[in-house]
Amino acid sequence: MKKLNQKDLKEFLDSKVEQYNNVRFIDSDPIQIPHEFSKKEDIEIASFLTATIAWGNRKSIINNAKRMMQLLDHAPYDFIINHHETDLEKLEGFVHRTFNDQDFMQFVRSLKHIYTKHNGLETVFVKHAEENSLQKSIHHFKKVFFEIEHLQRTQKHVSDPLKNSAAKRINMFLRWLIRKDNAGVDFGIWNNLSPTQLSCPLDVHSSNVARKLGLLNRKQNDAKALLELDTSLRKLDANDPVKYDFALFGLGVFEGF
C-alpha cells in the first residue's frame, strides 16, 4: 500500500473505525465479559481482571475471564469487598498462562484495599492524571495496588510505563472505561477522566499496522513507541485518538493487513 497523505489516511482509518466500532465487535472480544454487568464497580472490576489476562489466544482469554467471574460468584465487587481469607480457597487451581491462583488471590486483596482505603479504581487513576496522558497514573496505580503485603511474583502482572512498558492491557482497560463511543462497545463510565488522555493499547497487531501506515517508526513495542503512536493519532483526532485502536486492530486481526 502506498503511503497515504494525512487527509486520505484519516478518511481510510475513520471508515475502519466505523466498520469495527460497533456492537458486532463485542462477540469476538474480551470486552464481552464486563458487558455482562450493569453496576459501575462490577463493570470496572470485570474490565480490570479481564484486561489483566488479555494476552495470547482470544478464545482462551474469554473462557478464563468467564471462569474468573464464575469464581467471584458473578458479583465481583461484592466478593472483593466482603471476602474473608478462607473465601479465597475457591480460587485455587485457576491459571491463565503465567497468571495463577496466587496472583488472582493477590489481585482480590489489592482490589479490596483500593475500594476500602482509596475510594475505588477511578479515584486512584484520577489522582496523577496529566492533561493528555495517563501513563503517570498507571505508574502510581501500580504503587497503590502493591502497597499492601504482596507476592513479589504478582508485580509482573501490572505494567509500569515509567519503566518503558507500553502497558497494553491497562491502556485497553482505560479505553473501555473512559471512552464514550456511542456505539455500545466502550463503556465511558469514568466521567472524571477524558478520552483525550487515553493511549492506544499497543500490541503486535496494532503496532504492525501502524508501522505499515507510517504512524509509527520505532521497532520495539515499548513506552517510547506508544508516545510516538499517540502523537500520530492525536493529529488525526485530538478528542478521541484511541478510537483508531478499532481500525488498527481490525485491520491487523480480521484483515491480515
Secondary structure, DSSP 8 states (H G I E B T S, - for coil): -----HHHHHHHHHHHHHHHSSGGGGGGSGGGTGGG--SHHHHHHHHHHHHHT--S-HHHHHHHHHHHHHHTTT-HHHHHHH--GGGGGGGTT-EETTEEHHHHHHHHHHHHHHHHHSS-HHHHHHHT-BTTB-HHHHHHHHHHHTSSS--GGGGGGS--GGGTB--HHHHHHHHHHH---SSSSS----TTS-GGG------HHHHHHHHHTTS---SS-BHHHHHHHHHHHHHH-SSSGGGHHHHHHIIIIIT--
